[in-house]
Amino acid sequence: MGGANVRWGEGQTAIKDVLLLMKKEKYPFPANIEYEYQGTDPVIEVAKCLEYCRDILIA
């Protein structure tokens, strides 16, 4: 807890597990991308986060 902000999928947060649970249970609320780590360009980095989510949910 309290570690550095890192790219999605590289940290300790179980993003994949949460997204799959939301899909399985058909929760009626959205997931949000909160961009906090320092990347090259916020627009590019958020697009990468979205792609990460899509790859998990479409597989």
C-alpha positions in Angstrom: 0.0 0.0 0.0 1.3 3.4 -0.8 3.6 2.4 -3.6 4.4 4.3 -6.7 1.8 4.6 -9.5 2.6 2.3 -12.3 1.1 1.4 -15.7 -2.1 -0.7 -15.7 -1.5 -4.4 -15.2 2.0 -3.8 -13.7 0.9 -3.0 -10.1 -0.7 -4.9 -7.2 -4.3 -3.9 -8.0 -6.3 -6.8 -9.3 -7.8 -4.9 -12.3 -8.3 -8.1 -14.3 -10.1 -9.9 -11.5 -12.4 -6.9 -10.9 -13.3 -6.5 -14.6 -14.0 -10.2 -14.9 -16.2 -10.1 -11.8 -18.1 -7.1 -13.1 -18.7 -8.9 -16.4 -19.7 -12.2 -14.7 -22.1 -10.5 -12.3 -23.4 -8.0 -14.9 -23.0 -5.2 -12.4 -25.1 -2.1 -13.6 -22.4 0.4 -12.9 -19.4 1.4 -15.1 -15.7 0.9 -14.5 -13.6 4.1 -14.7 -10.0 4.6 -15.8 -8.2 6.9 -13.4 -4.9 8.0 -14.9 -2.3 8.7 -12.3 1.0 7.3 -13.4 3.5 9.5 -15.4 3.4 8.4 -19.0 4.4 10.1 -22.2 1.0 11.6 -23.2 -2.2 11.3 -21.1 -4.3 10.6 -24.2 -2.0 7.9 -25.4 -1.7 6.4 -21.9 -5.5 6.3 -21.3 -6.0 4.6 -24.7 -3.5 1.9 -23.6 -5.5 1.5 -20.3 -8.7 1.1 -22.4 -7.0 -1.4 -24.7 -5.9 -3.4 -21.6 -9.5 -3.5 -20.4 -10.8 -4.5 -23.8 -8.3 -7.3 -24.1 -9.4 -8.8 -20.8 -13.1 -8.4 -21.4 -13.1 -9.7 -25.0 -10.9 -12.8 -24.4 
